[in-house]
Amino acid sequence: IWAISSENNDKIALVDPGDALVCIEYLQTNNLMLTAILITHHHSDHVGGIAKLL
């Protein structure tokens, strides 16, 4: 899982969010708003968390 963000705002894009719980914890801990999800390919370890993040 990769996170792409800017230092100047609270918006973030996640790349290949295979584990939603890890992503949600990171977003909440850092007070970030998920604005995009990027997927490199369709393997469960890359797309497994998408449904819970939407």
C-alpha positions as CSV (number, residue, x, y, z in Angstrom):
1,I,0.0,0.0,0.0
2,W,1.3,3.4,-1.0
3,A,-0.1,6.8,0.1
4,I,0.2,9.9,-2.1
5,S,-0.5,13.2,-0.4
6,S,0.5,16.8,-0.2
7,E,1.9,18.6,2.8
8,N,-0.6,21.5,2.3
9,N,-3.9,19.7,2.7
10,D,-5.7,16.7,4.2
11,K,-6.5,14.9,0.9
12,I,-4.8,11.6,0.1
13,A,-4.8,8.9,-2.6
14,L,-4.1,5.3,-1.8
15,V,-2.4,2.9,-4.2
16,D,-3.3,-0.8,-4.1
17,P,-5.2,-0.8,-0.8
18,G,-5.2,-4.5,-0.1
19,D,-6.0,-4.2,3.6
20,A,-8.8,-1.7,4.4
21,L,-8.3,-1.8,8.2
22,V,-4.7,-0.6,7.8
23,C,-5.8,2.1,5.5
24,I,-8.7,3.3,7.7
25,E,-6.5,3.4,10.7
26,Y,-3.9,5.5,8.9
27,L,-6.5,7.9,7.5
28,Q,-8.1,8.3,11.0
29,T,-4.8,8.7,12.8
30,N,-3.6,11.3,10.5
31,N,-7.0,13.0,10.0
32,L,-6.9,12.5,6.2
33,M,-9.6,12.4,3.6
34,L,-9.4,9.7,1.0
35,T,-10.0,11.2,-2.4
36,A,-8.7,8.6,-4.8
37,I,-7.8,4.9,-5.1
38,L,-5.3,3.8,-7.7
39,I,-5.0,0.1,-8.7
40,T,-1.9,-1.3,-10.5
41,H,-3.5,-4.7,-11.1
42,H,-6.2,-7.0,-10.0
43,H,-4.7,-9.3,-7.3
44,S,-6.4,-9.6,-4.0
45,D,-3.5,-8.2,-2.1
46,H,-3.9,-5.0,-4.2
47,V,-7.7,-4.7,-4.3
48,G,-8.9,-6.5,-1.2
49,G,-9.7,-3.4,0.8
50,I,-11.4,-1.3,-1.8
51,A,-15.0,-2.3,-1.0
52,K,-14.6,-1.2,2.7
53,L,-13.0,2.1,1.7
54,L,-15.8,3.2,-0.6
